[in-house]
Amino acid sequence: MTQHSSAETQHRPQFQWKFLAPGYWGIWLAVGLAAALAFVPFRIRDRLAAAIGSLGPKLTKRGYRNAQVNLRLCFPDWDDAKREQVIQAMFQRAAQVLLSYSCLLVRSPDFLEKRVRLIGEEHLIPLLEAGKPVILMVPHSWAIEFPGLLLAKRGYPMTTMMNPDKNPLVDWLMCRLRARYGGKLFARKDGIKQFLNAIRDGHSAYYLPDQDHGMDKSEYVPFFATHKATLPGLGRMTESTGAVVVPMLATYDPQTGYYEGHIRPPLWDLPSGDRGYDARRMNEEIEALLTPCPEQYMWNLKLLKSRPEGETDPYRLYEQQQR
């Protein structure tokens, strides 16, 4: 196996003494409260989180607007009540997962085995055991960190790209969490080359490709009942690394307290050599993953901001209609 690590620049922020300054005390207080909540029974923590999440539409008005627009375009057959139900559940899942994130940092490794499970792991584990390079295609859902850390804890080398947080203390904490069981973290600003090298070296990649990066870099292909500017890079990545793409959605079930990774069969038809086909295949898989549980997805993102020339920005149009 070829090694590429000599010129590698991982994103590994270090602890700084300035983090103890008064300007960071608010973050430390939040961390302390979150650490305490990590040991609270999940049903009690979830009730508190659900109450906080119910305020989501009022506390994050822009996120509520984005979710309204996204769901109206993607599911035009839904009535207002259905849309509101999904949005309310989305904010509750967001709060429930966010209040439990500290479990990944302060609970023992046994927590992952007890509270995280993989559904459809027969599509993934044989590939990992055989040493086959894998790119996990993981849409933006609230529980996204949990299945990846379970795989890392089980000894499978993992890698991902991330956008460093603007707050250096938050960035340090998030990297501590993500790299607790090893793996390689790369900053998106440093490009994709090192990320691809890590895949070639045997790391399984956590790849989040579903954000809108503009029409110039994307293919405009169907997504549910609308179209979406979609990155076509999965095909090129598989061609470059020899990896297999395996779709997975991370979810949280408040009825059982389990964080789940729902795994679908590998996309053996990638790369196809057709950018549009590759982009559409990715969206088809995201649709299949989200249809049973749309509330798990981050509909609060501006997923559909890039539209054809002459078409009004749907988020701006929504605001105009609400006035």
C-alpha positions in Angstrom: 0.0 0.0 0.0 1.4 3.3 -1.0 2.2 5.8 1.7 1.7 9.5 1.3 2.0 10.9 4.8 5.4 12.7 4.5 3.9 16.0 3.3 0.6 15.5 5.1 -1.0 18.4 7.0 -3.8 17.2 9.3 -6.1 19.6 11.1 -5.1 19.0 14.7 -5.5 22.2 16.7 -3.7 22.2 20.1 -4.8 23.4 23.5 -3.9 27.0 24.2 -3.6 28.6 27.6 -5.7 31.5 26.4 -8.6 29.1 26.4 -8.7 29.7 30.2 -9.2 33.4 29.8 -12.6 35.0 30.9 -13.6 35.4 27.2 -14.0 31.6 27.0 -15.7 31.0 30.3 -19.1 30.9 28.7 -18.0 28.0 26.5 -16.5 26.1 29.4 -19.7 26.6 31.4 -21.7 25.1 28.5 -19.2 22.3 28.2 -19.6 21.6 31.9 -23.4 21.5 31.7 -23.2 19.3 28.6 -20.8 16.9 30.4 -23.2 16.6 33.3 -26.1 15.9 30.9 -24.0 13.1 29.4 -24.7 11.0 32.5 -28.4 11.9 32.8 -30.8 9.1 31.7 -31.6 9.7 28.0 -35.4 9.9 28.6 -35.0 12.8 31.0 -32.4 14.5 28.8 -34.6 14.0 25.8 -37.6 15.6 27.4 -35.6 18.7 28.2 -34.2 18.7 24.7 -37.7 18.3 23.2 -38.9 21.4 25.1 -35.9 23.4 23.9 -36.4 22.1 20.3 -40.0 23.1 20.3 -38.7 26.7 20.5 -36.5 26.2 17.4 -38.8 28.0 14.9 -38.8 31.1 17.1 -35.1 30.9 18.1 -33.7 30.2 14.6 -36.0 32.0 12.3 -33.6 31.7 9.3 -33.4 28.0 9.8 -37.2 27.7 10.0 -37.5 29.7 6.8 -35.0 27.5 5.1 -36.8 24.3 6.2 -40.1 25.7 5.0 -38.7 26.5 1.6 -36.8 23.2 1.2 -39.8 21.1 2.2 -42.2 23.1 0.0 -40.0 22.5 -3.0 -39.1 18.9 -2.2 -42.6 17.7 -1.1 -45.2 19.9 -2.8 -47.9 17.4 -2.0 -47.5 17.9 1.8 -50.0 20.1 3.5 -49.1 22.8 6.0 -49.7 20.5 8.9 -47.4 17.8 7.6 -44.7 20.3 6.9 -44.9 21.8 10.4 -44.9 18.4 12.0 -41.6 17.4 10.2 -40.0 20.8 11.0 -41.0 20.6 14.7 -39.6 17.0 14.9 -36.4 18.1 13.1 -35.8 20.8 15.7 -36.5 18.3 18.5 -34.0 15.8 17.1 -31.5 18.5 16.7 -31.8 19.5 20.4 -31.8 15.9 21.6 -28.6 15.0 19.7 -26.8 18.3 20.5 -27.5 17.8 24.2 -26.0 14.3 24.0 -22.9 15.2 22.0 -20.8 15.4 25.1 -21.3 11.6 25.5 -18.9 11.1 22.7 -16.2 13.0 24.6 -16.7 12.1 28.3 -18.4 8.7 28.3 -16.4 5.4 28.2 -15.9 3.6 24.9 -18.5 1.1 26.0 -21.1 3.8 25.5 -20.7 3.6 21.7 -21.2 -0.2 21.7 -24.3 0.1 24.0 -26.0 3.1 22.4 -25.0 3.1 18.7 -26.0 0.4 16.2 -25.5 -0.2 12.5 -28.5 -1.3 10.5 -27.5 -3.0 7.2 -23.9 -3.5 8.3 -23.7 -6.5 6.0 -23.3 -4.0 3.2 -20.2 -2.4 4.9 -18.3 -4.6 7.3 -17.2 -7.3 4.8 -15.7 -4.5 2.7 -13.8 -3.1 5.7 -12.7 -6.5 6.8 -11.3 -7.2 3.3 -9.4 -3.9 3.4 -11.4 -2.4 0.5 -11.2 1.4 0.4 -14.7 2.7 1.3 -16.2 6.2 1.0 -19.2 6.5 3.3 -21.6 8.9 1.6 -23.3 10.5 4.6 -25.9 13.2 4.2 -26.1 16.0 6.8 -28.2 14.6 9.7 -28.1 15.6 13.3 -26.6 12.4 14.6 -23.9 12.3 12.0 -20.9 11.8 14.3 -22.1 8.7 16.1 -21.8 5.8 13.6 -18.4 7.1 12.4 -17.0 7.1 15.9 -18.3 3.6 16.5 -16.4 2.4 13.4 -13.2 4.2 14.6 -13.6 2.7 18.1 -13.8 -0.7 16.5 -10.4 -0.1 14.9 -11.3 0.8 11.4 -9.1 3.7 10.3 -11.3 6.7 9.4 -10.8 10.0 7.7 -12.9 13.1 7.0 -12.7 16.7 5.9 -14.1 19.5 8.0 -14.5 23.3 8.1 -12.6 24.5 11.2 -14.8 26.4 13.6 -14.2 30.1 13.9 -13.9 29.9 17.6 -10.6 28.2 18.4 -11.8 26.6 21.6 -14.8 25.0 19.9 -12.6 23.9 17.1 -10.2 22.2 19.5 -13.1 20.5 21.4 -14.7 19.2 18.2 -11.4 17.8 16.9 -10.8 16.1 20.2 -14.2 14.5 19.9 -13.8 13.4 16.3 -10.3 12.1 16.7 -10.8 10.4 20.1 -10.4 7.0 18.5 -7.8 7.9 15.9 -8.3 8.8 12.3 -7.3 11.7 10.1 -8.9 15.1 10.0 -8.3 17.5 7.1 -9.4 21.1 6.7 -11.5 21.7 3.5 -9.4 24.8 2.8 -6.3 22.6 2.3 -8.0 20.9 -0.6 -8.9 17.3 -1.3 -5.6 15.7 -2.2 -4.5 14.6 1.3 -8.0 13.3 1.9 -7.8 11.1 -1.2 -4.3 10.0 -0.2 -5.7 8.8 3.1 -8.3 6.7 1.3 -5.6 5.2 -0.9 -3.7 4.4 2.3 -6.6 2.3 3.7 -8.7 4.9 5.6 -12.5 4.7 5.2 -13.8 8.2 4.4 -16.7 10.0 5.9 -17.9 12.2 3.0 -20.7 14.8 3.3 -21.4 15.9 -0.3 -25.0 17.2 -0.1 -24.5 21.0 0.5 -25.0 23.5 -2.3 -21.6 24.6 -3.6 -22.9 26.6 -6.5 -23.8 25.9 -10.1 -20.2 26.2 -11.5 -19.0 23.2 -9.4 -22.2 21.2 -9.7 -24.6 19.3 -11.8 -28.3 20.5 -11.7 -30.1 17.2 -11.2 -33.4 16.0 -9.7 -33.8 16.0 -5.9 -37.1 14.8 -4.7 -39.7 16.9 -6.5 -37.3 19.7 -7.4 -33.7 20.1 -8.8 -30.6 20.7 -6.8 -27.0 21.9 -7.6 -25.2 18.6 -6.7 -21.5 17.9 -6.5 -20.6 15.1 -9.0 -17.3 14.3 -7.3 -18.1 10.9 -6.0 -17.4 9.3 -9.4 -14.1 11.0 -9.7 -13.1 10.1 -6.2 -13.9 6.4 -6.7 -12.0 6.4 -10.0 -9.0 8.1 -8.3 -8.9 5.9 -5.2 -10.5 2.6 -6.2 -12.9 3.0 -3.3 -16.5 1.8 -3.1 -19.2 4.3 -2.2 -21.5 3.1 0.6 -24.5 5.3 1.5 -25.3 5.7 5.2 -27.7 7.9 7.2 -27.1 8.6 10.9 -30.3 8.9 13.0 -31.5 9.2 16.6 -34.5 7.3 17.9 -35.9 8.9 21.1 -38.1 5.9 21.7 -35.1 3.6 22.3 -32.3 6.1 22.9 -30.3 4.4 20.1 -28.1 6.3 17.6 -28.3 4.4 14.3 -26.4 4.2 11.1 -28.7 3.1 8.3 -26.5 1.5 5.6 -27.6 0.9 2.0 -25.9 -1.4 -0.6 -22.7 -0.1 -2.3 -23.0 2.0 -5.4 -21.2 -0.5 -7.7 -22.2 1.6 -10.8 -19.8 4.4 -9.8 -17.8 5.8 -11.5 -20.0 5.9 -14.6 -18.0 8.5 -16.6 -21.1 10.7 -16.7 -21.0 13.6 -14.2 -24.8 14.1 -14.4 -25.4 10.4 -13.7 -23.1 10.3 -10.8 -24.7 13.3 -9.2 -28.2 12.0 -9.7 -27.3 8.6 -8.3 -26.1 10.3 -5.1 -29.4 12.2 -4.8 -31.4 9.0 -5.4 -29.6 7.4 -2.5 -30.2 10.4 -0.3 -33.9 10.3 -1.2 -34.0 6.6 -0.3 -32.3 7.2 3.0 -34.5 10.2 4.0 -37.9 9.1 2.9 -38.6 6.9 6.0 -37.4 9.6 8.4 -37.3 13.1 6.9 -37.1 14.8 10.4 -33.6 13.5 10.8 -32.2 15.7 8.1 -30.8 19.2 8.3 -33.5 20.9 6.3 -32.5 24.2 8.0 -29.6 24.5 5.6 -29.8 26.5 2.4 -29.8 23.3 0.3 -31.5 24.9 -2.8 -29.9 28.3 -3.0 -28.4 27.8 -6.5 -31.1 28.0 -9.2 -31.0 28.5 -13.0 -30.4 32.0 -14.3 -33.6 34.0 -14.2 -35.2 32.0 -11.4 -35.9 33.9 -8.2 -34.0 32.9 -5.0 -36.7 30.7 -3.3 -35.6 31.8 0.2 -35.9 35.5 -0.7 -39.2 34.8 -2.4 -40.6 33.1 0.7 -39.6 36.2 2.9 -41.4 38.5 0.4 -44.5 36.3 0.6 -44.5 36.5 4.4 -44.5 40.3 4.5 
